[in-house]
Amino acid sequence: MNNTFSLKRFAMLFKKHTLEHSKIYLLSLGVLTGLLFVVLGFMSYTNGGELQSKSQVVVFFFFLVFAGCIFTSLSFSALGDKRKAISMLTLPTSNLEKYLVAWLYSFLIFQAVYIGVFYLVDVLVLSLSTPKTGHNQLVRIFNEDDIKIGFFIIYIFFHALALWGAVFFDKMHFIKTAFVFFACAIVLVFVNQIILKASISNGVSKSLPFSGLQFFEDGKYYSVQPISSYGSGYITIIVVVVSTLLLWSSAFFRLKEKEV
């Protein structure tokens, strides 16, 4: 039998994980459903029964990122408990199989379940709402909208970051991972500004990483932007994809180190 990956062994591990965590997953699903209903219902009630598509989009992606990161950060919580960690690490399955089970549940299965729950709650809230003017329209998350696609790309990055933190930290995974993220973001902004000031002698206004550049020269204000919005978008996507792959890979090899 292959020591790296066996479909039969993986299926058994997936079944074991499902049976052991089914109760907590169902309870978490109930809490998430309740929160979505309260938030969407409150927004509709305070707005005279009207629930705009933009509001639905904001709620969808906020809960997707927030709930998704919390759920993902608990993927390897057993490693923080010595007894559970020994049981998990000595389980006769490969590193890859353990990692794939956590990845499937936290990424693919979570998104599929979340989308279904969101639309179920959204339809229920819209059916109970009676706007004074016009009518409510169910939001289409998967239409060809660059903003929505960008939100999904951002979520993929945050999932990778949360999964990395779930393996690297033994306790308080979500809080520690969030601290690392914000610390790195602040450092990146400051380093970016220092490099710009060193490169351009004239006054440089505040400029975020991977964005346009604004500066003064001879009393005139100049704004330098990428050749096209498409070019800027592609660069951002490449940076996010590469960062995501690095975080996923780093999490896997860290998990492998814990079993040595």
C-alpha positions as CSV (number, residue, x, y, z in Angstrom):
1,M,0.0,0.0,0.0
2,N,1.2,3.5,-0.9
3,N,2.6,5.2,2.2
4,T,1.9,8.7,0.8
5,F,-1.7,8.4,-0.3
6,S,-4.2,5.6,-0.4
7,L,-7.8,6.3,-1.5
8,K,-9.2,3.6,0.8
9,R,-7.2,4.8,3.8
10,F,-8.1,8.4,3.0
11,A,-11.8,7.5,2.8
12,M,-11.7,5.8,6.2
13,L,-9.9,8.8,7.7
14,F,-12.5,11.2,6.2
15,K,-15.3,9.0,7.6
16,K,-13.7,8.9,11.0
17,H,-13.3,12.7,11.1
18,T,-16.9,13.2,10.0
19,L,-18.3,10.9,12.7
20,E,-16.1,12.4,15.4
21,H,-16.9,16.1,14.6
22,S,-20.5,15.8,13.2
23,K,-22.1,17.2,16.4
24,I,-19.9,20.2,16.8
25,Y,-20.2,20.9,13.0
26,L,-24.0,20.8,13.2
27,L,-24.0,23.1,16.3
28,S,-21.7,25.5,14.6
29,L,-23.9,25.4,11.5
30,G,-27.0,26.2,13.6
31,V,-25.2,29.2,15.2
32,L,-24.1,30.5,11.8
33,T,-27.6,30.1,10.4
34,G,-29.0,32.0,13.4
35,L,-26.5,34.8,13.1
36,L,-27.2,35.2,9.3
37,F,-30.9,35.3,10.0
38,V,-30.6,37.9,12.8
39,V,-28.3,40.2,10.7
40,L,-30.2,40.0,7.5
41,G,-33.5,40.3,9.3
42,F,-32.4,43.3,11.3
43,M,-31.1,45.1,8.2
44,S,-34.4,44.5,6.4
45,Y,-36.5,45.5,9.5
46,T,-34.5,48.8,10.1
47,N,-34.7,49.7,6.4
48,G,-38.5,49.4,6.0
49,G,-38.5,45.9,4.7
50,E,-36.0,46.6,2.0
51,L,-32.9,44.6,1.6
52,Q,-30.6,45.8,-1.2
53,S,-28.4,43.5,-3.2
54,K,-25.3,45.4,-2.0
55,S,-26.2,44.8,1.6
56,Q,-26.7,41.1,0.9
57,V,-23.2,40.9,-0.8
58,V,-21.6,42.6,2.1
59,V,-23.1,40.2,4.6
60,F,-22.3,37.2,2.4
61,F,-18.6,38.0,2.1
62,F,-18.2,39.2,5.7
63,F,-19.5,36.0,7.2
64,L,-17.7,33.9,4.5
65,V,-14.3,35.4,5.5
66,F,-14.9,35.7,9.3
67,A,-16.7,32.4,9.9
68,G,-14.4,30.6,7.4
69,C,-11.3,31.8,9.1
70,I,-12.5,30.8,12.5
71,F,-13.6,27.4,11.3
72,T,-10.3,26.9,9.4
73,S,-8.2,28.0,12.4
74,L,-9.6,25.0,14.4
75,S,-8.7,22.4,11.8
76,F,-5.7,21.2,13.8
77,S,-6.8,22.2,17.3
78,A,-6.0,18.7,18.5
79,L,-2.3,19.5,18.2
80,G,-2.7,21.9,21.1
81,D,-3.7,19.1,23.5
82,K,-1.0,16.5,24.2
83,R,-3.3,13.6,24.5
84,K,-5.2,14.4,21.4
85,A,-2.0,15.3,19.6
86,I,-0.5,11.9,20.3
87,S,-3.6,10.2,19.1
88,M,-3.7,12.2,15.9
89,L,0.0,12.0,15.1
90,T,0.3,8.3,15.7
91,L,-2.8,7.5,13.6
92,P,-1.7,5.1,10.8
93,T,-2.4,7.6,8.0
94,S,0.0,9.8,6.0
95,N,0.7,13.5,6.5
96,L,-0.9,14.2,3.1
97,E,-4.1,12.4,4.0
98,K,-4.5,14.2,7.3
99,Y,-3.8,17.5,5.6
100,L,-6.3,16.8,2.7
101,V,-9.1,16.0,5.1
102,A,-8.6,19.3,6.9
103,W,-8.3,21.2,3.6
104,L,-11.4,19.6,2.1
105,Y,-13.6,20.4,5.2
106,S,-12.3,23.9,5.7
107,F,-12.2,25.0,2.1
108,L,-14.5,23.1,-0.2
109,I,-17.1,21.7,2.1
110,F,-17.3,24.8,4.2
111,Q,-17.9,27.0,1.2
112,A,-20.5,24.7,-0.3
113,V,-22.4,24.4,3.0
114,Y,-22.1,28.2,3.7
115,I,-23.4,29.2,0.3
116,G,-26.4,26.9,0.7
117,V,-27.2,28.2,4.2
118,F,-26.8,31.8,3.1
119,Y,-29.2,31.5,0.2
120,L,-31.7,29.5,2.4
121,V,-31.7,32.3,5.0
122,D,-31.7,35.0,2.4
123,V,-34.7,33.6,0.6
124,L,-36.5,33.3,4.0
125,V,-35.8,36.8,5.0
126,L,-36.8,38.2,1.6
127,S,-40.1,36.3,1.7
128,L,-40.9,37.7,5.1
129,S,-39.9,41.3,4.2
130,T,-42.5,43.6,2.7
131,P,-40.8,46.7,1.3
132,K,-42.9,49.9,1.1
133,T,-41.6,50.7,-2.3
134,G,-40.4,48.3,-5.1
135,H,-39.4,44.8,-4.3
136,N,-36.4,42.9,-3.0
137,Q,-34.2,41.0,-5.3
138,L,-32.2,37.9,-4.4
139,V,-28.5,38.6,-4.9
140,R,-26.6,36.7,-7.5
141,I,-23.2,35.9,-6.0
142,F,-21.9,34.1,-9.0
143,N,-22.6,36.6,-11.8
144,E,-19.7,38.1,-13.8
145,D,-18.8,40.8,-11.4
146,D,-15.1,41.6,-10.9
147,I,-15.7,42.8,-7.3
148,K,-17.3,39.5,-6.3
149,I,-14.6,37.5,-8.0
150,G,-12.0,39.6,-6.1
151,F,-13.7,38.9,-2.8
152,F,-13.5,35.1,-3.4
153,I,-9.8,35.5,-4.3
154,I,-9.3,37.4,-1.0
155,Y,-11.1,34.6,0.9
156,I,-8.8,32.0,-0.6
157,F,-5.8,33.9,0.7
158,F,-7.3,34.2,4.2
159,H,-8.2,30.5,4.2
160,A,-4.6,29.7,3.5
161,L,-3.4,32.1,6.2
162,A,-5.8,30.6,8.7
163,L,-4.8,27.0,7.8
164,W,-1.1,28.0,8.2
165,G,-1.9,29.5,11.7
166,A,-3.9,26.3,12.7
167,V,-0.7,24.2,12.2
168,F,1.9,26.7,13.5
169,F,0.2,27.7,16.7
170,D,-0.9,25.3,19.4
171,K,-3.5,27.6,21.1
172,M,-5.5,30.8,20.3
173,H,-4.9,30.0,16.6
174,F,-7.3,32.7,15.2
175,I,-6.0,35.5,17.5
176,K,-2.3,34.8,16.9
177,T,-2.8,34.4,13.2
178,A,-4.7,37.7,13.0
179,F,-1.9,39.4,15.0
180,V,0.7,38.1,12.6
181,F,-1.3,39.2,9.6
182,F,-1.8,42.8,10.8
183,A,1.8,43.0,12.0
184,C,3.1,42.0,8.6
185,A,0.7,44.3,6.8
186,I,1.9,47.3,8.9
187,V,5.5,46.4,8.3
188,L,4.8,46.0,4.5
189,V,3.2,49.5,4.3
190,F,6.1,51.2,6.2
191,V,8.8,49.4,4.1
192,N,7.0,50.3,0.9
193,Q,6.9,54.0,1.9
194,I,10.6,53.9,2.9
195,I,11.6,52.4,-0.5
196,L,9.5,55.0,-2.4
197,K,11.0,57.9,-0.5
198,A,14.5,56.5,-1.1
199,S,13.8,56.0,-4.8
200,I,12.1,59.4,-5.5
201,S,13.7,62.5,-4.0
202,N,10.5,64.6,-4.4
203,G,7.6,64.5,-2.0
204,V,5.8,61.2,-2.2
205,S,2.3,61.0,-0.9
206,K,1.0,57.9,0.9
207,S,1.0,54.9,-1.4
208,L,-0.2,51.4,-0.6
209,P,1.8,48.4,-1.8
210,F,0.8,47.0,-5.3
211,S,-1.1,50.3,-6.1
212,G,-0.4,53.5,-8.0
213,L,2.2,56.1,-7.0
214,Q,1.5,59.8,-6.3
215,F,4.3,62.4,-5.9
216,F,5.1,66.1,-6.4
217,E,7.7,67.5,-8.8
218,D,8.3,71.2,-9.4
219,G,5.1,72.1,-7.5
220,K,3.0,69.8,-9.7
221,Y,1.1,66.8,-8.6
222,Y,1.6,63.5,-10.6
223,S,-0.2,60.2,-10.3
224,V,1.3,57.1,-11.8
225,Q,-1.0,54.2,-12.4
226,P,-0.5,50.8,-14.0
227,I,-0.9,50.7,-17.8
228,S,-4.4,49.3,-17.4
229,S,-6.7,48.2,-14.7
230,Y,-6.5,44.7,-16.1
231,G,-2.7,44.7,-15.7
232,S,-3.0,45.8,-12.1
233,G,-5.6,43.2,-11.5
234,Y,-3.5,40.4,-12.9
235,I,-0.5,41.5,-10.7
236,T,-2.7,41.4,-7.6
237,I,-4.1,38.0,-8.5
238,I,-0.6,36.6,-9.1
239,V,0.6,37.9,-5.8
240,V,-2.4,36.4,-3.9
241,V,-2.2,33.0,-5.7
242,V,1.6,32.7,-5.1
243,S,1.1,33.7,-1.4
244,T,-1.8,31.2,-1.0
245,L,0.2,28.3,-2.5
246,L,3.2,29.2,-0.2
247,L,1.0,29.3,2.9
248,W,-0.7,26.0,2.0
249,S,2.6,24.3,1.3
250,S,4.1,25.8,4.5
251,A,1.2,24.4,6.6
252,F,1.7,21.0,5.1
253,F,5.4,20.8,5.7
254,R,4.9,22.1,9.2
255,L,2.4,19.4,9.9
256,K,4.9,16.9,8.5
257,E,7.6,18.2,11.0
258,K,5.2,17.6,13.9
259,E,5.1,13.9,13.1
260,V,8.8,13.4,13.0
